[in-house]
Amino acid sequence: YEGWVRSFAEAKELAAKEGKSILMEFTGSDWCPPCKALHKNVLGTDTFKNEITKDFILLVLDNPRDKSLVSDAEQEQYKKLSAQYKVTGVPTVFLADAEGEPYHKQVGYSGDPADKWVANARGKIKVLQQRDEFFAQAAEAKGVERAKLLEKAISGMDQAIRLSVYADTVTEIVSLDADDTAGLKGKYAALLQAAINEAKQTELFAESRKLFQAGDKEGAKKLLLEAQAIAPK
């Protein structure tokens, strides 16, 4: 991880100073096979190092089994940020603005070569530019017109990012288009319900796992069936 910083505060400071975004990778460097593959095929290559730093400050957030590889401060930082960004697996890569607000999320490693992976990441800068452009316009608008501009601001983002990081914006869009004049209430109300369903399923799964580990297989099965009924697909 030569050239990467390990402090979130330092990454934000550098990003603001240099006018760049932050590429943050949550990883398990000494135990996670996809993390190792991503590093070998992409993050450790000259193509990555030479190109990605034109647009991004690099931040590594490592959770190795061998805790001697990271400081106590890094371990605490990982716990805090993995909870804040709702990281459920590694590798997870976020592209975020200088304040640490994500606009793109990538989980796992697809196997793309370095040049394709880097081109995709650099291409997401347009998503940030679109967000900022339409948020600025929305600041001067009201009602349904504001809802339309807010929707344009977040439309280029992954659904997971829209429903987690920009949940307040989505809620406002639904409220502003209460009569579904622009078709936005119908669109985003369904997405919000899907997010609520997913959160409930995740909660039930966690409780089910506890029961299973305690030997209560029937209780665990009952909770899994409840989770399935919430959103069968």
N, C-alpha and C positions, 0 to 999 in steps of 0.2 A: 504493500500500500504506500509506496513512495509517492510523494506529492499529494497525499490525502491528509486532511485534518481530522482530528478525533474529538474536537470540541464543537458542539452545536452553536455555542455563543460565538466562537471564533469564525465558524463558517458563515454565520449571518453577518458578522462584521466585515469579512472579506467580500461577501457578495454585494453588500451595500456600497462598499468602497470601490469595487471594480465594475459595478453595474452588471452583475451576472446573476444567474439562478444558482440553486443548490441542488446537486445530485447526491442524495443520501441513500446509502445501501445498508440495510439491516441484514446481517450475515451471521453464520456460525462457521468461522473460518477453518476450524480444525476437525469438524465432524460432519458437515452438511455436503453431500455429494453434488447437488445442483449448484451450491455456492462455489465449490471448488472448480466445477466446470465453467461457470460464468467467469470466474477470475482467470482461469487458464486461457479460455478462448476469446475473452473480450477485455475485461478490466486490466489484465496484465500485459496487453499487447501495445506495441508502439502506435498502432492505428488509433486506439482509444486515447492514449496519453497525449498524442499530438493534436487530435481533433476536438475531443470533448472539452478540454480546458479553455477553448475559445469562448464557450458559453456558460460553463459551470464551475463552481467551486465544489470540490469532491469531499464528501463527509462519509467516513466509515463508522458504522455502529455495530460493533462485534460482540457476539455472545458465545465465546468459545467454551469448550468443556474445560480446557486448561486455563484457569483464571489468572495464571501468572502472565498470560499474554496481554492482559488488559489491566489498567489501574482500577483502584476502588471507585474513583470518580467516574470512570467509563462504565463500570458495572451499574452504578446508580443511574447514570444518564440513560443507559440502555433500557432499564426497567421503566423509567419515567416516559421516555419517548416511544417505546414500543406500545405502552398503554395509551398514550396520547394519540398516536397514529393508528391504533387498533391493528397492530401487526400480529397476525396469527400463524405465520410461517415464514421461512427464509429460503432463498433470498427474496427480499422485498425491496424494490427500488422506488423511491419517490423523487419526482422533480418538483421543486418548490421555489417560490419567490424568495427574495432576500429576507423576508420576515419569517420564512419557514412554512408558509401556507402552500400546501400541495396543489398542483394542477394536473398531475399525472401519476398513476400508480401502476407498477408492473410486478407481478408475483411470479416467482419461479424463473426458470431459464428455458427458452424455447429451442435453443440450439443454434440460433442465428450467428453467422460469422461476425467478426468485429465491425467490419465496414457497414453492414446492414443494421446492426444494433445501434451503432453510433449515429447513423443517418436518421433512424427513427427517433432517437432521443433528441437530437438537435432540431428535428422537424416539429417537435412538440412546443418549441418556443412560440410558434404561431398561436397555440392555444392560450398561452399567457398574454400575448399581445391582444388577442381577441377579448379575453376577460377584462383587461384593463380598459380597453377602448369602450366597450359597451357598459361597463360599470360607471365610467365617467359620464356617459350620455344619460344613463338611468338616473343619475344624481339630480338631473334637471327635469325629470319627467314625473308624471303622476298617473295613477289609475292603470288601466289596461295597457297604455303605451309604456309605462314603466315595467310592467310585467313582461312585455315583449322584449324589451331591451335587456332585462335581467336574464331572460331565457337565452338570448343570443350570447350573453356573457359566459354562460356555463355550458352551452350546447356542445362545445368541442371536447368536453371532458368525459372521462369514463363514468359510467353510471354509478359505480361505487364511490367515486370521489364526489360526485354531485350530491349523493344522498348522505354522505358522512360529513365531509368538510363544509359543504355548502347547503346543509339542511335548512338553515335559517332563510337562505335565499329562496330555496324551493318552497318553503312554507309561505313566504311572502308572495311568491308568484301565484300560488293557489288562492291566497286571500284576495289579491288584487283582481284576479280573473274569476271572482266568485260565481258569476253567471255563466262561466265557460264561454264567454264571447269569442275569445281568441283560441279556444280549444286547449288552453294550457292547464286549466283546472283538471280536466279529465285526464290529461296526459300525466301530470305530476302527482295527482292524488293517488293514482294507481301505483306509481313508483314509491311513494311514501308508504303506502300500505304494504308493499312488497318488502320494504326495509324493516317495517315493524314486524312483519311475519318472520323475516330472517332472524331478527334479534331474539324473538320469542323462541324460535326453533333452537337457536344456539344456546339459550338459557336452559331449555328443557334437555338438550343433549348433555350439557355439563352436569345437570342434576342426575340424569340417567347413568352417566359414567360413574359418578360417586356411588350410586346404589349398586351398580354391577361390581365395582371393586370391593364393595362391602359384602358381596355374596347374595344380594337381593336381585336375582335375575328377573323375577316376575315384575317387581317394581320398576326395574330398569326398562323392561319391555313395554310396560304400560306408558311410561313417559315418552318413549320413542314413537309409539303409535299416536300419542297426542301431538307430537311434533310433526309427524307425517300428515295428520289430518288438517293442520293449520294451512299447509301449502303443499299438496301432494306432489307437485312437479319439482 
